[in-house]
Amino acid sequence: MTWIGSTSLDAVERFLVGLCRRDAGAVVTTADLAQLSCKSFRTGLVDLACRHHVSGLALLALQSHPGWGEIPSAIADDLLRPAAAGEAPARGVARGDRVRPSERVRSFDALLSGAQRKDVEIERVLGRLQAEGLDPVVLKGPALRRTVYAHPVERRYGDFDLLFPVEHVDPAIEVVSAAGYAFPFSPEKLQGYRQLHFHVLLRQPRQFRAEIHWGLSSSTSAFQLDPEAFRRRSVKAPTPHAMPMRIPCPEHLLLHMVHENLRDSFSRFARIVDVDRIVAATPDLDWDYTVSQARDGGLESLLALSLELSRELLATAVPSHVLASLRPGAAARMHLRLMQPVPALIRWRLRDVGVAGSLRFWLTAGPRRRARLLLRVLSGAQSSEGWIFGESDQAPPAAREALADGLKSGARLAIHHAALYWNGLREMTSVFRIRR
């Protein structure tokens, strides 16, 4: 039995998870497809797929299913060409979980054309960089799209994340800026990015975004990725009819997606699908190196949870000795189990500030690291650094304001733990009564 606890999902959630499996044609049955005749079911499926950034993957899986030809044309058309963006969200979806109108699923054709436009744009940017002797490692979405996904709509990506040696960062910013991109905020915030973060964000008027990286994680974070190792082990990925692209090796691709799970507070199912596809596409994946790098960076519990979720939801084949070696300690397992990560992932429950803080705390490996993290939270150090990520030109918070924010974060952490213990006690009491 899995240590992550309940895997209970409702009908719409199970259907979407089934569509995202590599064996969707066998797992999703004719009886499952019959549920698509219900308009509310389709609306719920569309919203959920969009919220988790798997719309294209799910629609492609449906069209590839052996039973697709039996679906009435009106229903198929409603799925492939849904109502215009801006339609009211499905009933029963919490306000904080609703998909913004600009993010609602588009038609399959629109998803495809959008993916193709981004592919053209990133090749344009890479061409300019390579003409100046700059050869970045392309990270995340574009790298995954060209290696572990077969169709352009299967892996949505928003940014072009490009990793450079530190000495190439300024020349790269100049080249990308000359290609029509610009830093969207104040010079003060740009300085904040350079001092506190590990990349600079550049935007292009047509809504393309490039991130110029010199690192992969904040220097103060308990979770570290090694940018030098990423560059050293990177490979050229030749793609038919496309520009060759330097990308991370599979082991580093996997660790980066695991790290992104933390940044998203385990609220984007697409990241778990990435984990599954990377493992499935790399039968000779070097697990010893992967685990070693995870331990060096404090990512072992993060990797353990990501692999366990992928195994439970998508039947990812992970060697048992790997799972055993990564298994978190008893206290961490208990708290993570109380958070019910499977339904919480699918229902966006882990995005709440208090829940996200508890999740980060118990995914931090070892009591010493957790103590340091708690000290940073309470001192307001995290708040004093987080101002750079706001979508405005606000200045850094004053010391007193940062400390107040830190104490509030500590209070939310305590309240969430109290709620966890209370809910856990209620569940145990319920089970005891049933057994009697």
QUIZIFEN-V110570 format. One record per pair of residues at least 24 apart in sequence whose C-alpha atoms are under 6 Angstrom apart, sorted by the first residue. I is the first residue (numbers start at 1). J is the second residue. D is the distance in Angstrom with one decimal. If there is no record, write none. Layout:
[[I/J/D] [I/J/D]]
This chain:
[[4/337/4.7] [5/337/5.2] [5/340/6.0] [6/340/5.9] [7/342/5.4] [12/45/5.8] [19/58/5.5] [19/61/5.8] [21/314/5.3] [25/65/5.0] [50/105/5.4] [52/268/4.8] [52/269/5.2] [52/270/5.9] [53/270/5.8] [54/270/5.9] [56/153/4.7] [56/154/5.2] [57/154/4.1] [80/107/5.3] [80/108/5.3] [81/107/4.3] [112/153/5.5] [115/152/6.0] [136/162/5.6] [136/163/5.3] [136/164/5.2] [137/162/5.7] [137/163/5.0] [137/246/5.0] [137/247/5.1] [138/162/4.8] [138/246/6.0] [138/247/5.1] [143/247/5.8] [148/277/5.9] [159/209/4.9] [159/210/5.5] [160/210/4.6] [161/211/4.8] [162/212/5.3] [162/213/5.7] [163/213/4.5] [163/214/5.8] [164/214/5.4] [165/214/5.9] [166/214/5.3] [180/204/5.8] [185/393/6.0] [186/393/5.9] [189/388/5.9] [223/297/5.6] [223/298/5.2] [223/299/5.7] [224/297/4.4] [225/297/5.9] [251/290/5.6] [258/303/5.9] [265/350/5.8] [265/351/5.7] [265/356/5.8] [266/345/5.7] [267/345/5.0] [267/348/5.0] [272/310/5.6] [276/310/5.9] [276/316/5.5] [298/365/5.8] [300/326/5.8] [301/328/5.6] [301/363/5.3] [302/363/5.8] [332/362/5.3] [354/412/5.0] [354/413/5.3] [354/416/5.9] [358/413/6.0] [377/406/5.3] [378/406/4.4] [378/407/5.2] [378/410/5.8] [379/403/5.5] [379/406/5.6] [380/406/3.9]]
